[in-house]
Amino acid sequence: MKFLAGENIPELLEKLSLLSEVWAPRELRGSGGTVMFERWRSGDPLDLEHFASLSAKDMVLPRTEKLFGFSYAFGGAAVGNPFGAPAESAGGIPATAGESIRITAAEPAGNVVLFGARACDAKALTVLDALFDQTDGKGYNDPQYRARRAGLTVITLACVTSDPACFCSSFENGTAEKAGSDLILYPVDGGFLAEAVTPKGETVIESGVNSRNKVGSARGPGDSDPETGEAASGLTLFEESALETPVLAVTAKVEGLEGLRQKLAAIFDDLEFWQAETEKCISCGYCTYACPTCHCFNIHDEMRGDREGVRLRSWDACMFHLYTQETSGHNPRPTLAHRYRNRINHKFSYYPENQGEILCTGCGRCIRGCPVGLDIRDVLRQAVECSASPGEGGDR
């Protein structure tokens, strides 16, 4: 493996920022200790010790994003219509007689480096890929998601410690998960051991050959910088190392998750169970926004005057009453019990059945941030126990 000294991280990020946006965890000023993934700029401090309060899923699914812009004009034909539909129905936006509609695409995705993600964050990207990045007809092929995913490089910080809310060890690999990571950094004395998982990760290591070289430069030690005329320093950010990787953390574990899909099906109609589990929930939606795999969204048009506007996609939450309310006023999930039942079944039943992945990576954010202390692990344990007691199931 390669060794990266802790003191050389700022220089590595400087080099990476020459060709990409760099996002990394840092404490928000005046927040009292809240750590978030934020755009990194030279001189910004990092916080690699504490867990980010929100996940990094907005690297691929922004909180609000422009899908396309549109404007109306009298006369002419539809311009730039990416939907192959006539002007009067382009993108589902009607045009009146004699009008044409112009469609403008969203800004193209750029290159982004996510530094300091955890294994649960990186794994979540592969879970989302199972829905948004499929070309075989088994999932939705979302072009903007795919573009962001292709431009994203993930540098993961391996967990040698955990807190009581973590439960990734409940799932395969746990803290040793490599899926979704391009490069993994293992904390050791004085710095980190670096393991490249993908060609993107190998490129990051190669970019650290010389501290004065720009990413992608072919110059070697002793060559002059063509912009400054200064000689290259020859400093290697990543050095060969014989150190052994550290022992990784083992988090809390929820037992009995084998066959959970069938167990959830056995108590699906037991509304008393779901009501009991959600008595203290206030439907704030924090669990869905903080979750690295929740991906519910709403699409709406925002007008700028009456002749032009943008179509936006924004995060939404299945825990909100209005999320499933129909135009007629009917709501198929009218209570908290119905909505939370859907949330749990989506994560551990529907998504695994349809996409082949569990829609949870055990990051524990929904536990840490819940204002009323609702713990998804307790709900899963109760579900397993209840499904094993037929007399206490749907007959209650």
C-alpha positions as CSV (number, residue, x, y, z in Angstrom):
1,M,0.0,0.0,0.0
2,K,0.9,3.7,-0.2
3,F,1.3,6.0,2.8
4,L,-0.1,9.6,2.8
5,A,1.2,11.8,5.6
6,G,-1.6,13.7,7.3
7,E,0.2,17.0,6.8
8,N,0.2,16.4,3.1
9,I,-3.6,16.2,2.7
10,P,-4.1,19.9,2.0
11,E,-1.6,19.7,-0.8
12,L,-3.4,16.6,-2.2
13,L,-6.7,18.5,-2.2
14,E,-5.0,21.5,-3.8
15,K,-3.9,19.3,-6.7
16,L,-7.2,17.6,-7.0
17,S,-9.0,21.0,-7.0
18,L,-7.2,22.1,-10.1
19,L,-9.4,19.9,-12.3
20,S,-12.4,19.1,-10.0
21,E,-14.6,20.5,-7.3
22,V,-13.5,19.1,-4.0
23,W,-16.0,18.4,-1.2
24,A,-15.0,17.4,2.2
25,P,-16.3,17.2,5.8
26,R,-15.8,20.3,7.9
27,E,-17.4,21.9,10.9
28,L,-19.9,24.6,10.0
29,R,-18.9,27.9,11.5
30,G,-21.0,28.8,14.6
31,S,-22.9,25.5,14.5
32,G,-21.7,24.1,17.8
33,G,-19.9,21.1,16.2
34,T,-22.1,20.2,13.3
35,V,-20.0,18.6,10.5
36,M,-21.2,18.7,6.9
37,F,-19.8,17.9,3.5
38,E,-19.0,21.3,2.0
39,R,-17.1,22.7,-1.0
40,W,-13.5,22.8,0.0
41,R,-11.3,25.7,-0.9
42,S,-7.6,26.3,-0.2
43,G,-7.0,26.9,3.5
44,D,-10.3,25.4,4.7
45,P,-10.0,23.2,7.8
46,L,-11.1,19.6,7.6
47,D,-12.9,17.5,10.2
48,L,-12.0,13.8,9.6
49,E,-12.8,12.8,13.2
50,H,-16.6,13.4,13.4
51,F,-19.4,11.9,11.3
52,A,-21.1,14.3,8.8
53,S,-24.7,15.0,9.9
54,L,-26.1,14.7,6.4
55,S,-25.0,12.3,3.8
56,A,-23.2,13.1,0.5
57,K,-26.0,11.9,-1.8
58,D,-26.5,15.4,-3.1
59,M,-23.3,14.9,-5.1
60,V,-25.4,12.8,-7.4
61,L,-29.0,13.8,-6.4
62,P,-28.9,17.6,-5.6
63,R,-31.4,18.9,-3.1
64,T,-32.9,21.0,-6.0
65,E,-31.8,20.7,-9.6
66,K,-32.8,22.2,-12.9
67,L,-34.0,19.5,-15.3
68,F,-34.5,21.9,-18.2
69,G,-35.7,25.4,-18.9
70,F,-38.6,26.4,-21.2
71,S,-40.0,29.5,-22.8
72,Y,-42.9,30.3,-25.2
73,A,-42.9,32.4,-28.3
74,F,-45.4,33.0,-31.1
75,G,-44.7,31.4,-34.4
76,G,-42.0,28.9,-35.4
77,A,-41.3,25.4,-34.3
78,A,-40.3,23.8,-31.1
79,V,-36.5,24.3,-30.5
80,G,-34.2,22.1,-28.6
81,N,-37.0,19.7,-27.6
82,P,-35.2,16.7,-26.0
83,F,-38.4,14.7,-25.7
84,G,-39.2,14.2,-29.3
85,A,-42.8,15.5,-28.7
86,P,-44.6,18.2,-30.7
87,A,-44.4,21.8,-29.5
88,E,-47.8,21.7,-27.9
89,S,-46.7,18.9,-25.5
90,A,-43.0,19.3,-25.2
91,G,-42.0,18.0,-21.8
92,G,-45.6,17.9,-20.8
93,I,-45.9,21.7,-21.1
94,P,-48.8,22.7,-23.3
95,A,-48.5,25.5,-25.9
96,T,-51.5,27.4,-27.1
97,A,-52.4,27.8,-30.8
98,G,-49.7,29.7,-32.8
99,E,-47.1,29.3,-30.0
100,S,-43.8,27.4,-30.1
101,I,-41.8,26.3,-27.1
102,R,-38.0,26.4,-26.6
103,I,-36.4,23.9,-24.4
104,T,-33.0,24.5,-22.8
105,A,-30.9,21.8,-21.2
106,A,-29.6,21.9,-17.7
107,E,-25.9,22.8,-17.1
108,P,-23.6,19.8,-17.8
109,A,-22.2,18.0,-14.8
110,G,-18.5,18.6,-13.9
111,N,-15.9,16.6,-12.1
112,V,-16.2,16.3,-8.4
113,V,-14.0,14.7,-5.7
114,L,-15.7,13.6,-2.5
115,F,-13.0,13.4,0.2
116,G,-13.6,11.9,3.6
117,A,-16.7,9.9,2.9
118,R,-17.4,6.8,5.0
119,A,-17.9,3.3,3.8
120,C,-21.7,3.6,4.4
121,D,-21.7,6.8,2.2
122,A,-19.8,5.1,-0.6
123,K,-21.9,2.0,-0.5
124,A,-25.0,4.1,-0.7
125,L,-23.9,5.3,-4.2
126,T,-24.0,1.7,-5.5
127,V,-27.4,1.3,-4.0
128,L,-28.7,4.3,-5.8
129,D,-27.0,3.1,-9.0
130,A,-29.2,0.1,-8.9
131,L,-32.2,2.4,-9.7
132,F,-30.8,5.5,-11.5
133,D,-27.9,4.1,-13.5
134,Q,-29.2,1.1,-15.3
135,T,-29.1,0.6,-19.1
136,D,-30.6,-3.0,-19.1
137,G,-34.2,-2.0,-18.5
138,K,-34.2,-3.1,-14.9
139,G,-34.1,0.5,-13.5
140,Y,-34.4,4.1,-14.6
141,N,-31.6,5.4,-16.7
142,D,-31.4,9.0,-15.4
143,P,-29.0,11.0,-17.6
144,Q,-28.2,13.7,-15.1
145,Y,-27.6,11.2,-12.4
146,R,-25.4,9.2,-14.7
147,A,-23.4,12.2,-15.7
148,R,-22.7,13.2,-12.1
149,R,-21.9,9.7,-11.1
150,A,-19.4,9.4,-14.0
151,G,-17.7,12.6,-12.9
152,L,-17.5,11.7,-9.2
153,T,-14.4,10.3,-7.5
154,V,-14.9,9.0,-4.0
155,I,-12.1,9.0,-1.4
156,T,-13.3,7.1,1.6
157,L,-12.0,7.3,5.2
158,A,-12.1,3.8,6.8
159,C,-13.7,3.6,10.2
160,V,-11.5,2.5,13.1
161,T,-14.0,3.8,15.6
162,S,-17.8,4.1,15.6
163,D,-20.5,5.6,17.7
164,P,-23.6,3.9,19.3
165,A,-25.8,4.9,16.3
166,C,-23.7,3.1,13.7
167,F,-25.0,-0.4,12.6
168,C,-23.4,-1.1,9.3
169,S,-22.1,-4.4,10.7
170,S,-25.7,-5.6,10.4
171,F,-25.0,-5.9,6.6
172,E,-22.4,-7.7,4.5
173,N,-18.9,-6.3,4.9
174,G,-19.8,-3.6,7.3
175,T,-16.9,-1.1,7.9
176,A,-14.8,-3.2,5.5
177,E,-17.2,-2.4,2.6
178,K,-15.3,-1.2,-0.6
179,A,-18.2,-0.9,-3.0
180,G,-18.6,2.7,-4.2
181,S,-15.2,3.8,-3.1
182,D,-12.4,4.7,-5.6
183,L,-9.7,5.2,-3.0
184,I,-9.8,4.1,0.7
185,L,-7.7,5.8,3.4
186,Y,-6.9,3.7,6.5
187,P,-5.9,5.8,9.5
188,V,-2.4,4.9,11.0
189,D,0.1,6.8,13.0
190,G,1.1,10.0,11.2
191,G,-1.3,9.6,8.3
192,F,-3.1,7.1,6.2
193,L,-2.5,4.0,4.2
194,A,-4.1,4.4,0.7
195,E,-5.7,1.6,-1.2
196,A,-6.9,2.2,-4.8
197,V,-10.1,0.3,-5.5
198,T,-10.8,1.6,-9.0
199,P,-8.8,3.2,-11.9
200,K,-10.1,6.6,-10.6
201,G,-8.4,5.8,-7.3
202,E,-5.1,4.9,-9.0
203,T,-5.3,8.2,-10.8
204,V,-5.5,10.1,-7.5
205,I,-2.4,8.3,-6.3
206,E,-0.6,9.0,-9.5
207,S,-1.5,12.7,-9.2
208,G,0.5,12.8,-6.0
209,V,3.8,11.8,-7.5
210,N,5.2,15.4,-7.3
211,S,3.9,18.2,-5.1
212,R,4.5,20.9,-7.6
213,N,3.1,19.0,-10.6
214,K,-0.5,19.7,-11.6
215,V,-2.8,16.8,-11.9
216,G,-2.2,15.0,-15.2
217,S,1.2,16.6,-15.8
218,A,4.0,14.5,-17.2
219,R,6.8,16.5,-15.6
220,G,9.1,14.7,-13.2
221,P,11.4,15.7,-10.3
222,G,13.8,18.4,-11.4
223,D,11.7,19.7,-14.3
224,S,10.7,23.4,-14.2
225,D,7.1,24.6,-13.8
226,P,6.4,26.3,-17.2
227,E,4.2,28.9,-15.4
228,T,6.4,29.8,-12.5
229,G,9.9,28.7,-13.7
230,E,10.4,27.0,-10.4
231,A,12.0,23.6,-10.1
232,A,9.8,20.8,-9.0
233,S,10.4,19.8,-5.4
234,G,10.3,16.0,-5.9
235,L,8.1,15.6,-2.9
236,T,6.1,12.4,-3.1
237,L,2.7,12.6,-1.5
238,F,2.1,8.9,-1.6
239,E,5.1,6.8,-0.5
240,E,5.5,3.0,-0.4
241,S,4.7,1.5,3.0
242,A,5.0,-1.8,4.7
243,L,2.6,-0.9,7.5
244,E,-0.4,-3.1,8.1
245,T,-3.9,-1.9,7.7
246,P,-5.5,-1.1,11.1
247,V,-8.3,-3.1,12.7
248,L,-11.6,-1.7,11.6
249,A,-14.5,-0.9,13.9
250,V,-17.3,-3.4,14.5
251,T,-20.6,-1.6,15.0
252,A,-23.8,-2.5,16.7
253,K,-25.6,-5.3,14.9
254,V,-29.3,-6.0,14.4
255,E,-29.8,-9.8,14.5
256,G,-32.4,-11.8,12.7
257,L,-32.5,-9.8,9.4
258,E,-32.3,-13.0,7.3
259,G,-35.5,-13.4,5.4
260,L,-36.7,-9.9,6.5
261,R,-38.7,-9.5,3.4
262,Q,-40.9,-12.4,4.3
263,K,-41.1,-11.3,7.9
264,L,-42.3,-7.8,6.9
265,A,-44.9,-9.3,4.7
266,A,-46.2,-11.3,7.6
267,I,-47.0,-8.2,9.6
268,F,-47.9,-5.8,6.7
269,D,-51.6,-5.7,7.6
270,D,-50.9,-5.4,11.3
271,L,-51.6,-1.7,11.5
272,E,-51.6,-1.8,15.3
273,F,-47.9,-2.8,15.2
274,W,-47.0,0.1,13.0
275,Q,-49.1,2.5,15.1
276,A,-47.3,1.4,18.2
277,E,-43.9,1.8,16.6
278,T,-44.6,5.3,15.3
279,E,-46.5,6.8,18.3
280,K,-43.7,9.4,19.0
281,C,-42.9,10.2,15.4
282,I,-43.6,13.8,14.4
283,S,-43.3,13.3,10.7
284,C,-40.5,15.9,10.4
285,G,-38.8,14.0,7.5
286,Y,-35.3,14.3,8.9
287,C,-34.7,10.6,8.6
288,T,-35.3,10.7,4.9
289,Y,-33.3,13.9,4.2
290,A,-30.3,12.6,6.2
291,C,-30.4,9.1,4.7
292,P,-27.8,8.4,2.0
293,T,-30.1,6.1,0.1
294,C,-33.6,7.8,0.4
295,H,-34.4,9.3,-3.0
296,C,-38.0,10.5,-3.0
297,F,-38.4,13.7,-5.1
298,N,-41.0,16.1,-6.4
299,I,-41.0,17.8,-9.8
300,H,-42.5,21.2,-10.3
301,D,-42.3,24.1,-12.6
302,E,-41.1,27.5,-11.4
303,M,-42.3,30.3,-13.7
304,R,-40.4,33.6,-14.3
305,G,-43.3,35.7,-15.5
306,D,-45.9,34.0,-17.7
307,R,-43.7,33.2,-20.7
308,E,-40.7,31.2,-19.3
309,G,-39.7,29.0,-16.5
310,V,-37.7,26.0,-15.3
311,R,-38.6,22.5,-14.4
312,L,-37.0,21.5,-11.1
313,R,-36.5,18.3,-9.2
314,S,-36.3,18.6,-5.4
315,W,-36.0,16.3,-2.5
316,D,-39.3,15.1,-1.0
317,A,-40.1,12.6,1.7
318,C,-42.4,9.7,2.0
319,M,-43.0,10.6,5.6
320,F,-44.9,13.8,4.6
321,H,-48.7,13.6,4.5
322,L,-48.8,15.5,1.2
323,Y,-46.4,13.2,-0.6
324,T,-49.0,10.7,-1.6
325,Q,-52.1,12.9,-1.4
326,E,-54.0,12.7,-4.7
327,T,-55.7,15.6,-6.5
328,S,-59.1,14.1,-5.5
329,G,-58.1,14.6,-1.8
330,H,-57.7,10.8,-1.3
331,N,-54.5,9.7,0.4
332,P,-53.6,6.0,0.3
333,R,-51.2,6.5,3.2
334,P,-53.3,8.7,5.5
335,T,-51.5,8.1,8.8
336,L,-48.0,8.0,10.2
337,A,-48.4,4.2,10.6
338,H,-49.1,3.8,6.9
339,R,-46.2,6.1,5.9
340,Y,-43.6,4.5,8.2
341,R,-44.7,1.0,7.1
342,N,-44.0,2.1,3.6
343,R,-40.6,3.5,4.5
344,I,-39.5,0.3,6.2
345,N,-40.9,-2.0,3.5
346,H,-39.3,0.1,0.8
347,K,-35.9,-0.2,2.4
348,F,-36.0,-3.8,3.3
349,S,-38.6,-5.4,1.0
350,Y,-39.6,-3.6,-2.2
351,Y,-36.2,-2.2,-3.2
352,P,-34.3,-5.5,-2.5
353,E,-36.9,-7.3,-4.6
354,N,-36.9,-4.9,-7.5
355,Q,-33.3,-3.5,-7.5
356,G,-31.4,-6.3,-5.7
357,E,-30.0,-4.0,-3.0
358,I,-31.1,-3.2,0.6
359,L,-32.0,0.5,0.7
360,C,-30.0,1.0,3.9
361,T,-26.3,1.0,4.7
362,G,-26.4,1.3,8.5
363,C,-25.0,4.8,8.7
364,G,-27.2,5.7,11.7
365,R,-28.0,9.2,10.7
366,C,-31.7,8.7,11.1
367,I,-31.0,7.6,14.7
368,R,-28.5,10.4,15.7
369,G,-30.7,13.2,14.3
370,C,-34.2,12.1,15.2
371,P,-35.7,14.7,17.5
372,V,-37.9,12.1,19.3
373,G,-35.4,9.3,19.5
374,L,-37.1,6.8,17.1
375,D,-34.5,4.1,16.4
376,I,-34.9,2.1,13.2
377,R,-33.0,-0.8,14.8
378,D,-35.6,-1.2,17.5
379,V,-38.3,-1.2,14.8
380,L,-36.5,-3.9,12.9
381,R,-36.0,-6.0,16.0
382,Q,-39.7,-5.6,16.9
383,A,-40.7,-6.5,13.4
384,V,-38.6,-9.7,13.5
385,E,-40.0,-10.6,16.9
386,C,-43.6,-9.9,16.0
387,S,-43.4,-11.8,12.7
388,A,-42.2,-14.8,14.7
389,S,-45.4,-14.7,16.9
390,P,-48.4,-15.4,14.7
391,G,-50.8,-15.0,17.5
392,E,-49.6,-11.4,18.0
393,G,-49.6,-10.5,14.3
394,G,-52.5,-9.5,12.1
395,D,-55.0,-10.7,14.8
396,R,-54.1,-8.0,17.3
